[in-house]
Amino acid sequence: MNAYRDQYAKLFRNGQNVTLLAVSTDSVGALASWAHDAGYPFTFLSDTGGVLGRQYGAYEQEYKLDNRTLFVIGPDGVIRHVMAPFREIDPQAYSELDRAIADAGKAAGP
């Protein structure tokens, strides 16, 4: 999450035509406190029951958490790119993500 925060302006175009939603099985209160304290410029969603994670194939039943999976969804609502698991310590993953975000915007058309 810190990498997303630190690269938000470049990677997520400062939120211009890009929405970043971070989904976690943590409680609303825990997420809100963490997001506030760390100064994250994007929205966190609580998936305490794993409903969203199950719908997208990211929920890990054994550990009761959503895996680190990144979905790039175009403005048309179509999933354009999936990175599972997202390799947050690999600098190449951020280059791949940047391309996927740019391509998703193009694929949706004008």
N, C-alpha and C positions, 0 to 999 in steps of 0.2 A: 504494500500500500504506500510505503514511503517513496518507492521508485515512481509510482503513478503520480503521487503528489509532486515530487520534484521535477518530473518531466511533463506535467499536465499541460503547460503552455504549448509545448512543441507537439507532443504525442496526441493530445486530445484537443488540439486547436483552441485551447482556452475555453472549451465548451461551446465553441461556435459550430453549429451543425453536428455536434457530437455530444452524446449523453453517456456518461460513465456511471454505471450502477454497480456497487459492490454488494454482493449477497453473501450472507453468513448465517450460520445456525446460532450465533450468539444472540442474546436478548436485545430488545430495542434499547433498553437503558445502557447496557454495556457498550453497544455500538455507538450510541449518541455521545457518551462520555469520551470514548476513544477517539472518535472522529473530531470532536471539538478540541480535545487536548492536543491532538497531532496536527490540527489545522488542515484537514483534508478538504479540498474544494469540490468534492463530488458527493453523491448521495449513497448512503448505506441502507440496505434493506435487510430486515430480520426474517430469516426462514427457519424459525426454531423447530418446526415440525418436519422440515426437509421436503415440503410439498413442491416448491419451485425446483429444488435440486433433483428430485425424482423426475419431474416433467422434462428436464433437460439432460438427464443422465449423469448428473454431477454428484448425486448424493451417495455417500458411503455408509451403508447400513451398519456395518461392523463398528464404526467409530462414531456414528450419529453426527456426521458433518458433511458439508458440501466440499468436494475436492476443488483444488485450484484449477478451475477451467475458465477459459476466457472465450467469450462469444462476441464476434463482431456482427452486429445486426444492422442491415442497411436501413435507410429512411423508409423503405417500403415494407419493413417488418420481416424481411427474409434474412435468415442466418446466412451470412456470406463467408464466414471463416470461424473455425474452431481451433483453439490451442489447448490441448488436454494431454498432460497437465501443462499449465503455463510455466515456462522455465524462467522464473523471475531473476535468477542470478546469471543468466546468459545474455550478454549484451546483444547478441544476434536476435533474440526473441523480441526485443524492442524495435529493431529494424523491421522484422517480419510483421509485427503489430502495426507499425506505421504504414507499411505498404497495404496491409489488409484494410485499414481504416480508409485510406485514400481510394482503394479499389471499390470498397463498398459504396462510397459516395458516387463513384462513376457508374457502377453497375445499376444503380437505381434510376439513372437517367435524369433528365431535366425536370 
